[in-house]
Amino acid sequence: MTSNPVDPVGLTALSPLDGRYASKAEPLRDYLSESALIRYRTLVEVRWLQHLANEADIQELEPLDSPINDTLNHLVDNFNLEDARRVKALEAETNHDVKAIEYFLREKLSAVSSFSPKLGAFLHFACTSEDINNLSYALMLRDARQLVLLPGIKALTDDLKTLAHEFADIAMLSRTHGQPASPTTLGKELANFAHRLLRQSDSFSTVEIFGKCNGAVGNFNAHVAAYPDAAWIRISNQFVESLDLSPTNYTAQIESHDWIAEYCHALVRINTILLDLCRDLWGYVSLGYFRSRAVAGEIGSSTMPHKVNPIEFENAEGNLGVANALLAFLAEKLPQSRWQRDLSDSTVLRNLAVALGHGLIAAESCRHGMGKLEANQLRIQEDLNSCPEVLSEAVQTVMRRYGITDAYEQLKTLTRGQKVTPETLANFIAGLDIPEEARTQLLALTPEKYVGLASKLARKI
């Protein structure tokens, strides 16, 4: 079978991120694609040349004139797909992806009249490929976090807060260990997830992003050989900081990637919260507490016309599983490198986009599913009314307040394994040796009213 060279809908794509889910993964392409990697490598090479040109210790490299600087800045600011394709063509000739960037820049600068071979000699000066790569990946992950991932998490969290406020007063039966338990409110349960996401997104946002520019084995060997008296640690640190990254001075050839492990672990925690949320919402749909709003034209089941399946939460669950499996592997693998360098991290780093892409798709699926939810208050009320025994916690706790020492045991005998009705409970309360005011309050209590501060907590999130 011959592949069709024209494939506008990605039917020949091997990865669902570039096929079925291509439009959903689109926001990450500017930051994590192959083209983006080439663009960021170009940026790092350009900024390193400009940085060295402004450094007094590098005597042979004079400050760049306006035509050269303008050309370099234009390349960075307007880097496009044609530029990326040209770099790939040079890579095909050189069989080296980073060296191709150097040749690409020399090719572009050669069109400037003031460009000289002497200036060209300072392209990629004293750098190992990893100096360029580690800084490029750091910028890619920084920008993806700031411009795509955190806004996406915030949008989902805001949706949860909106639903928490909307459903703050809808009492529902809790289920601990899958069994009927003290009531809560629908809004409070959603507020729990919003609170967790707020905390973990704050943690993710503060993962410090490091970079290094210190040569082949991290000791500035070539730098010192060329300029023994230059303040290379200062020069390197200032360069990394100019990229809005944190410099690290103790590395082998590669930056250790410990921070990438922290970044991945932070996302695993966020994804785990989303997984928990999706499973709970799926369960509430199954119980009938939520209805999924039908969308005209959509098919719920291919054979059962009545169904509106909670497929968004199932889709999210699957994608979160893929994302977390990859993130866990990346966090474990990337900080490991034999001696001063092995290349096994190179191909692994390229899968950061896959892990983040599946997480992004999952978050959007979850948001879409939440947007279709309608609370089924009649069904929720039915469950509450069928379980008056959940009030036994309240009764035995009030009994304890007034000195009845075997309160728990009395309620255990009354309720465990027994069919409890409101009348059963009322008769028991009527015979208690407690103040009349307390008795009146207990007799007035219903499962719907026994929610503690759930409504208040939901509205405060």
C-alpha positions as CSV (number, residue, x, y, z in Angstrom):
1,M,0.0,0.0,0.0
2,T,1.4,3.4,-1.0
3,S,0.9,6.3,1.5
4,N,-1.0,9.3,0.1
5,P,1.4,12.3,0.2
6,V,-1.6,14.6,0.8
7,D,-3.0,13.9,4.2
8,P,-4.7,17.1,5.5
9,V,-6.5,15.2,8.4
10,G,-3.6,13.2,9.6
11,L,-4.9,9.8,8.6
12,T,-1.4,8.5,8.1
13,A,0.0,9.9,11.3
14,L,1.5,7.3,13.7
15,S,0.8,9.4,16.8
16,P,-2.7,10.4,17.7
17,L,-1.3,13.8,18.7
18,D,-0.6,14.4,15.0
19,G,-3.6,12.6,13.8
20,R,-6.9,12.3,15.6
21,Y,-6.0,14.8,18.3
22,A,-4.0,17.2,16.2
23,S,-6.2,20.2,16.7
24,K,-6.4,19.7,20.4
25,A,-2.6,19.4,20.7
26,E,-2.1,22.5,18.4
27,P,-1.4,25.0,21.3
28,L,1.8,23.1,22.1
29,R,3.3,23.1,18.6
30,D,4.8,26.5,18.9
31,Y,6.8,25.4,21.9
32,L,7.5,21.7,21.7
33,S,7.6,20.6,18.0
34,E,10.7,19.9,16.0
35,S,10.3,23.3,14.3
36,A,10.1,24.9,17.8
37,L,13.2,23.1,18.9
38,I,15.1,24.4,15.9
39,R,13.8,27.9,16.6
40,Y,14.9,27.9,20.2
41,R,18.3,26.5,19.2
42,T,18.7,29.4,16.8
43,L,17.7,31.9,19.5
44,V,20.3,30.4,21.9
45,E,23.1,30.5,19.3
46,V,22.2,34.1,18.3
47,R,22.0,35.3,21.9
48,W,25.3,33.7,22.8
49,L,27.1,35.4,19.9
50,Q,25.6,38.7,20.9
51,H,26.5,38.1,24.5
52,L,30.1,37.4,23.7
53,A,30.3,40.5,21.4
54,N,29.3,42.7,24.4
55,E,31.9,41.1,26.7
56,A,35.1,43.1,27.1
57,D,37.2,40.0,27.9
58,I,36.6,38.7,24.4
59,Q,39.0,41.1,22.7
60,E,38.9,39.7,19.1
61,L,35.1,39.9,18.9
62,E,34.1,43.5,18.5
63,P,30.5,44.7,19.3
64,L,28.2,43.8,16.5
65,D,27.2,46.6,14.1
66,S,23.6,47.4,13.4
67,P,23.2,45.4,10.2
68,I,24.5,42.2,11.8
69,N,22.5,42.7,15.0
70,D,19.4,43.6,13.0
71,T,19.8,40.5,10.9
72,L,20.2,38.3,14.0
73,N,17.3,39.8,15.8
74,H,15.1,39.4,12.7
75,L,16.0,35.8,12.4
76,V,15.0,35.2,16.0
77,D,11.8,37.3,15.9
78,N,10.6,36.0,12.5
79,F,11.8,32.5,12.4
80,N,9.4,30.5,10.2
81,L,8.8,27.0,8.8
82,E,10.9,27.7,5.8
83,D,13.9,28.5,8.0
84,A,13.3,25.3,9.9
85,R,13.2,23.4,6.6
86,R,16.5,24.9,5.6
87,V,18.1,23.9,8.8
88,K,16.8,20.3,8.3
89,A,18.3,20.3,4.8
90,L,21.7,21.3,6.3
91,E,21.3,18.6,8.9
92,A,20.8,16.1,6.2
93,E,24.2,17.2,4.8
94,T,26.1,17.4,8.1
95,N,24.3,14.6,10.0
96,H,24.3,16.9,13.0
97,D,21.3,18.9,14.1
98,V,23.0,21.5,16.2
99,K,25.9,22.1,13.8
100,A,23.3,22.7,11.1
101,I,22.1,25.8,13.1
102,E,25.6,27.2,13.0
103,Y,25.8,26.7,9.2
104,F,22.3,28.2,8.8
105,L,23.4,31.4,10.7
106,R,26.6,31.7,8.8
107,E,24.6,31.4,5.6
108,K,22.1,34.1,6.6
109,L,24.9,36.4,7.9
110,S,26.9,36.0,4.7
111,A,24.4,38.2,2.9
112,V,25.3,41.1,5.2
113,S,28.1,43.2,3.8
114,S,29.8,43.7,7.1
115,F,30.0,40.0,7.9
116,S,33.5,38.5,8.0
117,P,35.0,35.1,8.4
118,K,36.4,36.4,11.7
119,L,32.9,37.0,13.0
120,G,31.8,33.6,11.7
121,A,34.5,31.9,13.8
122,F,32.6,33.0,16.9
123,L,29.4,31.3,16.0
124,H,28.9,28.4,18.5
125,F,32.1,29.6,20.2
126,A,33.4,27.1,22.8
127,C,30.1,25.4,22.9
128,T,29.2,21.8,23.0
129,S,25.9,20.8,21.5
130,E,24.4,20.2,24.9
131,D,25.0,23.9,25.8
132,I,22.6,24.8,23.1
133,N,20.2,21.9,23.6
134,N,19.8,22.2,27.4
135,L,19.0,25.9,27.1
136,S,16.6,25.3,24.2
137,Y,14.7,22.6,26.1
138,A,14.6,24.8,29.2
139,L,13.1,27.7,27.2
140,M,10.6,25.3,25.5
141,L,9.4,23.9,28.8
142,R,9.3,27.3,30.4
143,D,7.2,28.8,27.6
144,A,4.9,25.8,27.3
145,R,4.3,26.0,31.0
146,Q,3.6,29.7,31.1
147,L,1.7,30.1,27.9
148,V,-0.2,26.8,27.5
149,L,-0.2,24.5,30.5
150,L,-0.8,26.9,33.4
151,P,-3.6,28.8,31.6
152,G,-5.2,25.5,30.8
153,I,-5.1,24.3,34.4
154,K,-6.4,27.7,35.5
155,A,-9.3,27.5,33.1
156,L,-10.3,24.0,34.3
157,T,-9.9,25.1,37.9
158,D,-12.1,28.2,37.3
159,D,-14.8,25.9,35.7
160,L,-14.7,23.8,38.9
161,K,-15.0,26.8,41.1
162,T,-18.0,28.0,39.0
163,L,-19.7,24.6,39.4
164,A,-18.8,24.5,43.1
165,H,-20.6,27.8,43.6
166,E,-23.6,26.8,41.4
167,F,-24.1,23.5,43.3
168,A,-23.0,24.7,46.7
169,D,-26.4,24.0,48.3
170,I,-27.3,20.7,46.6
171,A,-27.1,18.2,49.4
172,M,-26.0,14.7,48.3
173,L,-25.2,11.4,49.9
174,S,-21.5,10.7,50.5
175,R,-20.0,7.3,49.9
176,T,-17.0,6.3,51.9
177,H,-15.8,2.8,51.0
178,G,-18.6,2.8,48.5
179,Q,-21.2,2.8,51.3
180,P,-23.7,5.5,52.3
181,A,-22.0,8.1,54.6
182,S,-22.6,11.5,56.1
183,P,-24.0,13.9,53.5
184,T,-22.1,16.6,51.7
185,T,-23.0,19.0,48.9
186,L,-22.3,18.5,45.2
187,G,-20.6,21.9,45.2
188,K,-18.3,21.0,48.1
189,E,-17.1,17.9,46.4
190,L,-16.1,19.9,43.3
191,A,-14.5,22.6,45.6
192,N,-12.2,19.9,46.9
193,F,-10.8,19.3,43.5
194,A,-10.5,23.0,42.8
195,H,-8.5,23.5,46.0
196,R,-6.2,20.6,45.2
197,L,-5.5,21.9,41.7
198,L,-4.8,25.4,43.0
199,R,-2.2,24.1,45.3
200,Q,-0.5,21.9,42.8
201,S,-0.6,24.4,40.0
202,D,1.2,26.8,42.3
203,S,3.8,24.1,43.0
204,F,4.2,23.5,39.2
205,S,4.6,27.2,38.5
206,T,7.5,27.5,40.9
207,V,9.6,24.6,39.6
208,E,12.9,26.4,39.0
209,I,14.2,26.0,35.5
210,F,18.0,25.6,35.1
211,G,20.5,25.9,32.3
212,K,24.2,25.6,31.7
213,C,26.7,27.0,29.2
214,N,30.0,25.6,30.4
215,G,31.4,23.4,27.6
216,A,32.1,19.8,26.8
217,V,32.4,18.4,30.3
218,G,31.3,21.4,32.4
219,N,34.7,22.9,33.2
220,F,35.1,25.7,30.6
221,N,38.1,23.8,29.2
222,A,38.0,25.3,25.7
223,H,36.9,28.7,27.0
224,V,40.0,28.9,29.2
225,A,42.3,27.6,26.5
226,A,41.2,30.5,24.2
227,Y,40.8,33.2,26.9
228,P,42.7,32.2,30.1
229,D,41.9,35.5,31.9
230,A,38.2,35.8,31.0
231,A,35.7,35.5,33.9
232,W,34.0,32.6,32.3
233,I,31.7,31.6,35.2
234,R,30.4,35.2,35.4
235,I,30.0,35.4,31.6
236,S,28.2,32.0,31.5
237,N,25.9,32.8,34.4
238,Q,25.0,36.2,33.0
239,F,24.1,34.7,29.7
240,V,21.9,32.0,31.2
241,E,20.2,34.6,33.4
242,S,19.6,36.8,30.3
243,L,17.4,34.0,29.0
244,D,15.4,34.2,32.3
245,L,16.8,30.8,33.4
246,S,18.7,29.9,36.6
247,P,22.4,29.0,36.0
248,T,24.0,25.9,37.3
249,N,27.7,25.6,37.5
250,Y,28.2,22.0,38.5
251,T,27.5,19.7,35.5
252,A,29.2,17.2,33.3
253,Q,28.5,17.6,29.6
254,I,24.8,17.6,30.1
255,E,22.8,19.7,32.6
256,S,21.6,17.1,35.1
257,H,17.9,17.4,34.2
258,D,16.9,17.1,37.9
259,W,14.7,20.1,37.4
260,I,12.9,18.4,34.5
261,A,12.2,15.5,36.9
262,E,10.6,18.0,39.3
263,Y,8.6,19.5,36.4
264,C,7.4,16.1,35.4
265,H,6.5,15.0,38.9
266,A,4.6,18.3,39.4
267,L,2.5,17.5,36.3
268,V,2.0,13.9,37.5
269,R,0.4,15.2,40.7
270,I,-1.8,17.5,38.7
271,N,-2.8,14.8,36.3
272,T,-3.5,12.4,39.2
273,I,-6.0,15.0,40.6
274,L,-7.6,15.2,37.2
275,L,-7.8,11.4,37.0
276,D,-9.5,11.3,40.4
277,L,-11.9,14.0,39.3
278,C,-12.8,12.3,36.1
279,R,-13.5,9.0,37.8
280,D,-15.7,10.7,40.5
281,L,-17.7,12.6,37.8
282,W,-18.0,9.4,35.8
283,G,-19.3,7.7,38.9
284,Y,-21.8,10.5,39.7
285,V,-23.1,10.2,36.1
286,S,-23.5,6.5,36.6
287,L,-25.4,7.1,39.8
288,G,-27.7,9.5,38.1
289,Y,-26.5,12.5,40.1
290,F,-25.5,14.2,36.9
291,R,-27.0,14.0,33.5
292,S,-24.8,14.7,30.5
293,R,-26.6,17.3,28.4
294,A,-27.4,15.8,25.0
295,V,-25.8,17.6,22.0
296,A,-27.8,17.6,18.7
297,G,-26.4,15.3,16.1
298,E,-24.1,13.4,18.6
299,I,-24.4,9.6,18.9
300,G,-24.2,8.3,22.5
301,S,-24.2,4.5,21.7
302,S,-24.0,2.9,18.2
303,T,-26.8,0.5,19.2
304,M,-28.7,2.0,22.2
305,P,-30.3,5.3,21.2
306,H,-31.2,6.4,24.7
307,K,-27.7,6.7,26.0
308,V,-25.5,9.8,26.5
309,N,-22.2,8.3,27.5
310,P,-19.7,10.2,29.7
311,I,-17.1,9.7,27.0
312,E,-15.2,12.9,27.8
313,F,-14.2,11.7,31.2
314,E,-13.3,8.2,29.8
315,N,-11.2,9.9,27.1
316,A,-9.5,12.1,29.7
317,E,-8.8,9.1,31.9
318,G,-7.1,7.2,29.1
319,N,-5.0,10.2,28.1
320,L,-4.0,10.9,31.7
321,G,-2.8,7.4,32.0
322,V,-0.6,7.7,28.9
323,A,0.7,11.1,30.1
324,N,1.6,9.9,33.6
325,A,3.3,6.8,32.4
326,L,5.5,8.9,30.1
327,L,6.1,11.6,32.7
328,A,7.2,9.0,35.3
329,F,9.6,7.4,32.9
330,L,11.0,10.8,31.9
331,A,11.5,11.8,35.5
332,E,13.3,8.6,36.2
333,K,15.4,8.4,33.0
334,L,16.5,12.0,32.3
335,P,18.6,12.6,35.5
336,Q,20.7,9.5,34.7
337,S,23.7,9.7,32.4
338,R,26.7,7.4,32.2
339,W,29.9,9.2,33.3
340,Q,30.2,12.6,31.7
341,R,27.7,11.9,28.8
342,D,25.7,9.4,27.0
343,L,23.2,10.1,24.3
344,S,20.2,8.2,25.6
345,D,18.6,11.3,26.9
346,S,18.5,12.9,23.5
347,T,15.7,10.8,22.0
348,V,13.9,10.7,25.3
349,L,13.7,14.5,25.6
350,R,11.8,14.6,22.3
351,N,9.0,12.7,24.0
352,L,8.4,15.5,26.5
353,A,6.0,16.9,23.9
354,V,4.1,13.6,23.8
355,A,3.6,13.5,27.6
356,L,2.5,17.1,27.8
357,G,0.3,16.7,24.8
358,H,-1.7,13.8,26.2
359,G,-2.1,15.8,29.5
360,L,-3.4,18.8,27.6
361,I,-5.9,16.7,25.6
362,A,-7.1,15.1,28.9
363,A,-7.6,18.5,30.6
364,E,-9.6,19.8,27.6
365,S,-11.7,16.6,27.5
366,C,-12.5,16.9,31.2
367,R,-13.5,20.6,30.7
368,H,-15.7,19.6,27.8
369,G,-17.4,16.9,29.9
370,M,-17.9,19.3,32.8
371,G,-19.5,21.8,30.5
372,K,-22.2,19.3,29.6
373,L,-23.2,18.3,33.2
374,E,-26.6,19.0,34.7
375,A,-27.4,18.1,38.3
376,N,-30.3,15.7,38.7
377,Q,-31.7,16.9,42.0
378,L,-34.6,14.4,42.1
379,R,-32.2,11.5,41.8
380,I,-29.9,13.0,44.4
381,Q,-32.8,13.6,46.8
382,E,-34.0,10.0,46.4
383,D,-30.7,8.7,47.6
384,L,-30.7,11.0,50.6
385,N,-34.3,10.0,51.6
386,S,-33.5,6.3,51.3
387,C,-30.6,6.5,53.9
388,P,-31.9,8.1,57.2
389,E,-29.3,5.9,59.0
390,V,-26.6,8.4,58.0
391,L,-28.0,10.6,60.8
392,S,-26.7,8.1,63.4
393,E,-23.4,9.9,63.4
394,A,-25.1,13.1,64.4
395,V,-27.3,11.4,67.1
396,Q,-24.4,9.6,68.8
397,T,-22.2,12.7,68.8
398,V,-24.9,14.8,70.5
399,M,-25.4,11.9,73.0
400,R,-21.6,12.0,73.7
401,R,-21.9,15.8,74.4
402,Y,-24.4,15.1,77.2
403,G,-22.4,12.3,78.8
404,I,-23.9,9.1,77.4
405,T,-20.8,7.0,77.4
406,D,-22.1,4.1,75.2
407,A,-23.6,6.3,72.5
408,Y,-21.7,4.7,69.7
409,E,-22.6,1.2,70.8
410,Q,-26.3,2.1,71.1
411,L,-26.5,3.5,67.6
412,K,-24.5,0.5,66.3
413,T,-27.1,-1.8,67.7
414,L,-29.9,0.3,66.2
415,T,-28.6,0.7,62.7
416,R,-25.9,-1.8,61.7
417,G,-27.4,-4.4,59.4
418,Q,-30.9,-3.1,60.2
419,K,-33.5,-1.4,58.0
420,V,-33.7,2.1,59.5
421,T,-36.6,4.4,58.9
422,P,-37.1,8.0,59.9
423,E,-39.7,6.7,62.4
424,T,-37.1,4.3,63.9
425,L,-34.7,7.1,64.5
426,A,-37.3,9.5,65.8
427,N,-38.5,6.9,68.4
428,F,-34.9,6.4,69.5
429,I,-34.3,10.1,69.9
430,A,-37.5,10.6,71.8
431,G,-36.3,8.2,74.5
432,L,-32.9,9.8,75.0
433,D,-31.8,11.5,78.3
434,I,-30.7,14.8,76.7
435,P,-31.9,18.4,77.0
436,E,-35.2,19.1,75.2
437,E,-33.6,21.7,72.9
438,A,-31.1,19.1,71.7
439,R,-33.9,16.6,71.2
440,T,-35.9,19.1,69.1
441,Q,-32.9,19.9,66.9
442,L,-32.2,16.2,66.3
443,L,-35.8,15.4,65.5
444,A,-35.8,18.3,62.9
445,L,-32.6,17.0,61.3
446,T,-32.8,15.3,57.9
447,P,-30.1,13.9,55.6
448,E,-30.6,16.9,53.4
449,K,-29.9,19.3,56.3
450,Y,-27.0,17.3,57.7
451,V,-24.2,18.8,55.6
452,G,-22.2,20.7,58.2
453,L,-20.3,23.6,56.6
454,A,-20.2,22.1,53.2
455,S,-22.2,24.9,51.5
456,K,-20.1,27.6,53.1
457,L,-16.9,25.9,52.1
458,A,-18.1,25.4,48.5
459,R,-19.1,29.1,48.2
460,K,-15.7,30.2,49.6
461,I,-13.5,28.4,47.1
